[in-house]
Amino acid sequence: MPLPSSLLTTTCDIHRPFGSVPPLAGGVACRLSPDLVRGTVNLAGARLVWTHVLDVQPGVDIRDGCTRTAGSDAIDFADGDEIRGPDGARYVVVWVETVGLGTPLEHQRVYLLRHAAP
């Protein structure tokens, strides 16, 4: 079941790979929130850092760049998709998880790192 549209307060564009033009998907309904306070976690030896979280409906095709090398439990980080907000801000996808699986509020939470302007 999708999130109520009232919770998705803006839209974004998804670019794959990072920096590509045109967007893979445009006008995706979402909620973008700053998350600097909680924006670091250590997972199996990898330190992931993010500045914002993005909530989107389940089923939105959005991908992180994290992988695991065979024979190791360490996470290897690479750039995932690029998210562009309506104000032109650019973010790299760090991690994607499903929240509330099987509940009426199931959605994807996307951890983002703001990309510095050149």
ROKEKOL-151939 format. One record per residue (C-alpha): residue in three letters; z, x, y. Coordinates in Angstrom, 3 decimals. Each point is the difference from the previous one (the first is absolute). Example, Ala and Ser with C-alpha at 12.3 -4.5 7.8 and 13.67 -1.06 7.14 Angstrom:
BEGIN
R type        Z        X        Y
R  Ala    7.800   12.300   -4.500
R  Ser   -0.660    1.370    3.440
# end
This chain:
BEGIN
R type        Z        X        Y
R  Met    0.000    0.000    0.000
R  Pro   -0.907    1.460    3.398
R  Leu    2.377    0.658    2.860
R  Pro    0.146   -2.748    2.630
R  Ser   -2.542    0.789    2.722
R  Ser    2.760   -0.249    2.631
R  Leu    1.464    3.268   -1.374
R  Leu   -3.274    1.888    0.461
R  Thr   -0.042    0.473    3.751
R  Thr   -3.036    2.257    0.542
R  Thr   -3.094    1.397   -1.704
R  Cys   -1.209    3.430   -1.060
R  Asp   -3.102    1.701   -1.343
R  Ile   -0.051    2.031   -3.222
R  His   -2.170    3.124   -0.160
R  Arg   -0.769    1.893   -3.221
R  Pro    0.023    2.933   -0.056
R  Phe    2.190    0.908    2.976
R  Gly   -2.187    0.335    3.092
R  Ser   -2.973   -1.934   -1.348
R  Val   -2.087   -2.364    2.091
R  Pro   -0.524   -2.977   -0.307
R  Pro    3.160   -1.543   -1.462
R  Leu    0.159   -0.977   -3.653
R  Ala    1.803   -3.197    1.068
R  Gly    0.514   -1.333    3.522
R  Gly    2.391   -2.535    1.499
R  Val    2.504    0.172   -2.881
R  Ala    3.058   -2.132    0.800
R  Cys    3.142    2.149    0.062
R  Arg    3.383    0.750    1.501
R  Leu    0.485    3.529    1.394
R  Ser    3.546    1.258    0.616
R  Pro    1.397    3.366    1.115
R  Asp    2.214    1.643   -2.632
R  Leu    1.005    3.409    1.366
R  Val    3.653   -0.359   -1.028
R  Arg   -0.746   -0.322   -3.737
R  Gly   -3.279    1.937    0.029
R  Thr    0.711    2.778   -2.509
R  Val    0.568   -0.023   -3.768
R  Asn   -0.053    2.608   -2.745
R  Leu   -1.819   -1.179   -3.135
R  Ala   -0.150    2.302   -3.004
R  Gly   -0.069    3.101    2.168
R  Ala   -2.438   -1.362    2.619
R  Arg    1.189   -0.777    3.495
R  Leu   -1.789   -3.058    1.375
R  Val    0.218   -0.722    3.723
R  Trp   -1.074   -3.147    1.856
R  Thr    0.352   -1.476    3.466
R  His   -0.959   -3.659   -0.561
R  Val   -0.197   -2.639   -2.719
R  Leu   -2.775   -2.540   -0.370
R  Asp    0.373   -3.250   -1.948
R  Val   -3.180   -1.609   -1.376
R  Gln   -0.829   -2.727   -2.476
R  Pro   -0.064    0.811   -3.712
R  Gly   -3.443    1.025   -1.150
R  Val   -1.059    1.782    3.195
R  Asp   -1.884    3.130   -1.127
R  Ile    1.974    2.738    1.718
R  Arg    0.654    3.373   -1.636
R  Asp    2.329    2.935    0.393
R  Gly   -1.013    3.542   -0.913
R  Cys    2.904    0.856   -2.301
R  Thr   -0.692    1.315   -3.489
R  Arg    1.772    1.848   -2.779
R  Thr   -1.243    3.089   -1.785
R  Ala   -0.009   -0.278   -3.800
R  Gly    3.140    1.491   -1.523
R  Ser    2.001   -0.262    3.220
R  Asp    2.162   -2.723    1.519
R  Ala   -0.582    1.283    3.556
R  Ile   -1.970   -2.153    2.413
R  Asp   -2.961    1.621    1.754
R  Phe   -0.666   -1.476    3.451
R  Ala   -3.452   -0.298    1.537
R  Asp   -1.368   -2.224    2.755
R  Gly   -0.494   -3.595   -1.082
R  Asp   -1.910   -2.676    1.879
R  Glu    0.015   -0.116    3.782
R  Ile    1.442   -3.026    1.786
R  Arg   -1.056   -0.764    3.565
R  Gly    1.986   -2.445    2.054
R  Pro   -1.479   -2.319    2.628
R  Asp    1.160    2.440    2.709
R  Gly   -2.034    2.822   -1.604
R  Ala    3.016    1.807   -1.475
R  Arg   -0.847    1.837   -3.219
R  Tyr    2.246    0.387   -3.049
R  Val   -0.363    1.663   -3.400
R  Val    1.223   -1.899   -3.057
R  Val    2.832    1.958   -1.632
R  Trp    1.179   -2.414   -2.697
R  Val   -0.697   -3.581   -1.128
R  Glu    2.442   -2.166   -1.950
R  Thr    0.245   -3.630   -1.047
R  Val    3.058   -1.817    1.358
R  Gly    1.387   -3.238   -1.465
R  Leu   -2.220    0.030   -3.088
R  Gly   -0.261   -3.506   -1.464
R  Thr    1.782   -1.679    2.912
R  Pro   -1.386   -2.206    2.777
R  Leu    0.317    2.953    2.400
R  Glu   -1.915    2.519   -2.119
R  His   -1.916    2.441    2.182
R  Gln   -1.025    3.610    0.340
R  Arg    2.043    2.350    2.149
R  Val   -1.989    2.950    1.289
R  Tyr    1.748    3.101    1.348
R  Leu   -1.985    1.607    2.828
R  Leu    0.072    3.237    1.962
R  Arg   -1.341   -0.245    3.535
R  His   -2.987    2.268    0.584
R  Ala    0.097    2.072    3.185
R  Ala   -2.919   -0.488    2.342
R  Pro   -2.244    3.099    0.257
# end
